[in-house]
Amino acid sequence: MTLNTNQRRDARATFAGYVYQVNVSVLRWLGLKPGEHLELEAGEDIDLIRDTSAAKESEKERVLEQLKHTSRSITLRSPDALEAVANYCQHRKTNPTTPLIFRFLTTSSVGKERHPWTGDGPAITLWEDLRTHTVPETERAARLEQLRAYLKDCPKPEDLSETVWQSLREVLNADVEEFEAIVNGFEWATESGNHEAIEHVLLDKLQARDQEASEGRAKVSYHNLFGFVIKLLTQSGSKTLTLDTLNAELTATSLSRDDQLAAMQLRTWIARVDDTLEEHESRIEALETRIAERRIKTFYVPEPTSGASGLLFDFNQSLRGRRRRLEELNAFLNDP
């Protein structure tokens, strides 16, 4: 029989997803410009706040970024996608005076929706074309309505709260201009590199900041920043990353030797677990294949012959090693 498993990659995805979140946080930290700062685990996984001198605190533009590290493709009907769109609607509802942009960053590729989706391509691709205004203006209204009608038909994700889901339903039932505002402010950033790819990007960026820095020095800086973010995520209260903090940490890390060692050990341990789970997965797949190849069929239907009588069981059964047991059973039944 085939070995049925339930989401074998869940544990691996959990560890990889954690490193992914930390690495993307470091990447956004390195990309800060003057007048910007990050808040972690605030509105979403990473919030980028753009400070403008004339803006009140509630009027500063905020980019909400939700991260998903998965191996599956994603469609607009996927629970993660629906939850992200609903979350954006909820954020806008509860923060009406704050300019909000939402970015859904994922390693997933885009898949095409099934019926009742009627578009030529994936709904997420159409969404991005509408957001970037690459759809001809003469078709824009019809394409927006096509997306809105499809979302109205989507079921609520099982783990999503009714309150958040209702925020999306309110947008879908309002004027199309309200839905268009959601489309314009929500970016689908798909096919992002995984946690390992982002680590390579970080090392390149750290070397680019200091042309004289060696690869080894860049790795030390990366480990220090990685450890700093991990420590920050474990603390309660506000979790803020600024340019000043970045420059200070790159000059002389504030981490103690124990903090540095703990971060390096955690990173090494996660990498080892990741490799081990990948090896186990390969073994399971090989075992499934072997079991499938060795499955024994008790009966088979032979090719029809010209001399067949047409009776339901008028053919020889192949017992594949069970003939002896059948003979023993018949002998037992016939024994007076």
C-alpha positions in Angstrom: 0.0 0.0 0.0 1.1 3.6 -0.6 2.3 5.4 2.5 0.0 8.5 2.9 1.5 11.4 4.8 0.1 14.7 5.8 2.1 17.8 4.8 5.6 16.2 5.4 7.3 19.5 4.8 5.5 21.4 7.6 8.4 21.0 10.1 11.0 21.9 7.6 8.9 24.9 6.4 8.7 26.1 9.9 12.4 26.2 10.4 13.1 27.6 7.0 10.3 30.1 7.4 11.9 31.4 10.6 15.3 32.0 9.0 13.5 33.5 6.0 11.8 36.1 8.2 15.0 37.0 9.9 16.9 37.2 6.7 14.3 39.4 5.0 14.2 41.6 8.1 18.0 42.1 7.8 17.6 42.7 4.0 15.0 45.5 4.6 17.2 46.9 7.4 20.2 47.2 5.1 17.9 48.9 2.5 16.7 51.7 4.8 16.9 55.2 3.6 17.1 58.4 5.7 13.7 59.1 7.2 12.7 55.4 7.3 12.6 52.8 10.0 11.3 49.3 10.5 8.9 47.8 13.0 8.9 44.0 13.4 5.8 42.0 14.3 3.7 45.2 14.4 1.0 45.4 11.7 2.5 42.5 9.8 5.8 40.6 9.9 7.8 43.7 8.8 6.5 47.3 8.6 8.4 50.0 6.8 7.5 53.4 8.1 8.4 56.4 5.9 8.7 59.5 8.1 7.8 62.8 6.4 8.5 66.1 8.3 5.0 67.4 7.6 3.1 64.3 8.6 1.5 63.4 11.9 2.4 60.1 13.4 -0.9 58.6 12.1 -0.3 60.0 8.6 3.1 58.5 8.0 3.1 56.0 5.1 3.4 52.4 6.2 4.4 49.4 4.0 3.0 46.3 5.6 4.9 43.2 4.5 3.7 39.6 5.1 6.1 36.8 4.5 5.4 33.2 3.4 8.1 30.6 2.8 6.4 27.7 1.1 7.1 25.2 -1.7 3.6 25.2 -3.1 2.2 27.5 -5.8 -0.3 30.1 -4.8 -3.6 31.3 -6.3 -6.0 34.0 -5.3 -8.2 31.3 -3.8 -5.4 29.9 -1.6 -6.1 30.4 2.2 -2.8 32.4 2.6 -3.7 34.7 -0.3 -7.3 35.3 0.9 -6.1 35.9 4.5 -3.5 38.5 3.3 -6.1 40.4 1.3 -8.6 40.3 4.2 -5.9 41.5 6.6 -5.2 44.5 4.3 -8.8 45.4 4.3 -8.9 45.2 8.1 -5.8 47.4 8.4 -7.3 50.0 6.2 -10.6 49.9 8.1 -9.0 50.3 11.5 -6.4 52.9 10.3 -8.4 55.1 8.0 -6.0 58.1 8.2 -2.8 56.2 7.6 -1.5 55.6 4.1 -1.1 51.9 3.9 0.6 49.7 1.3 0.6 45.9 1.6 3.3 43.6 0.1 2.8 39.8 0.1 6.3 38.4 -0.2 6.5 34.6 -0.9 8.7 32.0 -2.3 5.7 30.5 -4.1 5.1 30.7 -7.8 1.8 31.8 -9.2 -0.8 29.1 -10.1 -3.9 29.4 -12.2 -7.3 29.2 -10.5 -9.9 26.7 -11.5 -13.6 27.2 -12.3 -15.3 29.6 -11.7 -12.3 31.7 -12.7 -12.8 32.7 -16.3 -9.6 34.6 -17.0 -7.0 33.6 -19.6 -4.2 33.7 -17.0 -3.9 33.5 -13.2 -6.0 36.0 -11.2 -2.9 37.1 -9.3 -1.2 38.0 -12.6 -4.2 40.1 -13.6 -4.2 41.8 -10.2 -0.6 42.8 -10.7 -1.3 44.0 -14.2 -4.1 46.2 -12.8 -1.9 47.5 -9.9 0.9 48.5 -12.3 -1.6 49.9 -14.8 -0.5 47.6 -17.7 -4.1 46.7 -18.5 -5.5 49.0 -21.2 -7.8 51.6 -19.6 -10.6 50.5 -21.8 -10.6 47.1 -20.2 -9.8 48.1 -16.6 -13.3 48.3 -15.3 -14.3 44.9 -16.7 -11.1 43.3 -15.3 -11.7 44.8 -11.8 -15.2 43.5 -11.8 -14.0 40.1 -12.9 -11.6 39.9 -9.9 -14.2 41.2 -7.5 -16.8 38.7 -8.7 -14.4 35.8 -8.3 -13.4 36.9 -4.7 -17.1 37.0 -3.8 -17.3 33.3 -4.6 -14.3 32.3 -2.5 -14.9 30.6 0.9 -13.5 32.0 4.2 -10.2 30.3 5.2 -10.8 28.0 8.1 -8.4 29.7 10.5 -9.3 33.3 9.6 -11.5 35.2 12.1 -15.0 36.3 11.1 -14.2 39.9 11.9 -11.2 40.1 9.5 -13.2 38.2 6.8 -16.1 40.6 7.1 -13.7 43.5 6.3 -13.0 41.9 2.9 -16.7 41.2 2.4 -17.5 44.8 3.1 -15.0 46.0 0.4 -16.4 43.5 -2.1 -19.9 44.7 -1.5 -19.1 48.4 -1.7 -18.5 50.5 -4.8 -15.9 49.2 -7.2 -13.7 52.2 -6.4 -13.2 50.8 -2.9 -12.0 47.5 -4.3 -9.8 49.3 -6.8 -8.0 51.0 -3.9 -7.3 47.5 -2.5 -5.9 46.3 -5.8 -3.8 49.5 -6.2 -2.3 49.2 -2.7 -1.6 45.4 -2.6 1.5 44.0 -4.2 2.0 40.3 -5.0 5.8 39.7 -4.7 6.0 36.1 -5.7 8.9 33.7 -6.5 11.2 35.4 -4.0 14.4 33.6 -3.3 14.3 31.2 -0.3 16.2 31.8 2.9 19.4 30.5 1.5 19.2 32.7 -1.6 18.5 35.8 0.5 21.5 35.0 2.7 23.7 35.2 -0.4 22.1 38.5 -1.4 22.9 39.8 2.1 26.5 38.8 2.0 26.9 40.5 -1.4 25.3 43.7 0.0 27.5 43.7 3.1 30.6 43.3 0.9 29.3 46.1 -1.3 29.0 48.5 1.7 32.7 48.0 2.4 34.8 47.3 -0.7 37.7 46.3 1.5 35.7 43.8 3.5 36.6 40.2 2.9 34.0 37.5 2.4 34.8 36.3 5.9 34.2 39.7 7.4 30.9 39.9 5.6 29.8 36.6 7.1 30.7 37.9 10.6 28.6 41.0 10.0 25.8 38.9 8.7 25.9 36.6 11.7 25.9 39.7 14.0 22.9 41.3 12.3 21.1 37.9 12.2 21.7 37.5 15.9 20.6 41.0 16.7 17.2 40.5 14.9 16.6 37.2 16.6 17.2 38.7 20.0 15.0 41.6 19.1 12.2 39.3 18.0 12.3 37.5 21.4 11.7 40.7 23.3 8.4 42.1 24.3 7.2 45.6 23.3 8.2 47.6 20.3 10.8 46.0 17.9 12.3 48.8 15.9 15.2 48.8 13.5 16.8 52.2 12.4 19.7 53.4 10.3 21.5 54.5 13.4 21.2 51.1 15.0 22.4 49.4 11.8 25.5 51.6 11.5 26.3 51.0 15.2 25.9 47.3 14.9 28.1 47.2 11.8 30.8 49.2 13.6 30.8 47.3 16.8 28.1 44.7 17.6 26.2 45.2 20.9 25.7 41.4 21.2 27.5 39.7 23.9 29.8 36.7 23.1 27.0 34.4 24.5 24.4 36.1 22.2 26.7 35.7 19.2 27.4 32.1 20.0 23.7 31.4 20.6 22.7 32.9 17.3 25.4 31.0 15.4 24.4 27.8 17.0 20.7 28.4 16.3 21.5 29.1 12.6 23.7 26.0 12.3 21.1 23.9 14.1 18.3 25.1 11.8 20.5 24.4 8.7 21.2 20.9 10.0 17.6 20.2 10.7 16.7 21.5 7.3 19.2 19.1 5.7 18.1 16.2 7.8 14.4 16.7 7.0 15.2 16.9 3.3 17.1 13.6 3.5 14.2 12.0 5.4 11.8 13.3 2.7 13.9 11.7 0.0 13.9 8.4 1.9 10.1 8.5 2.3 9.6 9.2 -1.4 12.0 6.3 -2.3 10.1 4.0 0.2 6.7 5.0 -1.4 8.1 4.1 -4.8 9.4 0.8 -3.6 6.2 -0.2 -1.9 4.2 0.8 -5.0 6.4 -1.4 -7.2 6.1 -4.4 -4.9 2.3 -4.2 -4.5 0.8 -7.7 -5.2 -2.4 -7.9 -7.1 -4.4 -10.9 -6.0 -6.5 -11.1 -9.2 -6.1 -9.9 -12.7 -8.3 -9.9 -15.7 -6.7 -11.7 -18.7 -6.8 -10.5 -22.2 -10.1 -11.6 -23.9 -9.9 -14.6 -26.1 -12.1 -15.8 -29.0 -13.0 -18.9 -27.0 -14.4 -17.0 -24.0 -17.8 -18.2 -22.8 -18.8 -14.8 -21.5 -19.5 -16.0 -18.0 -18.5 -13.6 -15.3 -15.8 -15.8 -13.7 -15.0 -18.0 -16.6 -11.3 -17.3 -16.6 -8.3 -18.5 -14.6 -7.4 -16.5 -11.5 -3.8 -15.8 -10.8 -3.3 -16.4 -7.0 0.3 -15.2 -6.9 1.6 -17.4 -4.1 -1.8 -17.9 -2.4 -2.7 -21.2 -4.2 -1.2 -23.3 -1.4 -3.4 -21.6 1.2 -6.5 -22.1 -1.0 -5.7 -25.8 -1.4 -5.3 -26.1 2.4 -8.6 -24.3 3.0 -10.4 -26.6 0.5 -8.9 -29.6 2.2 -10.1 -28.4 5.6 -13.6 -27.7 4.3 -13.8 -31.1 2.6 -12.5 -33.1 5.6 -15.5 -35.0 7.1 
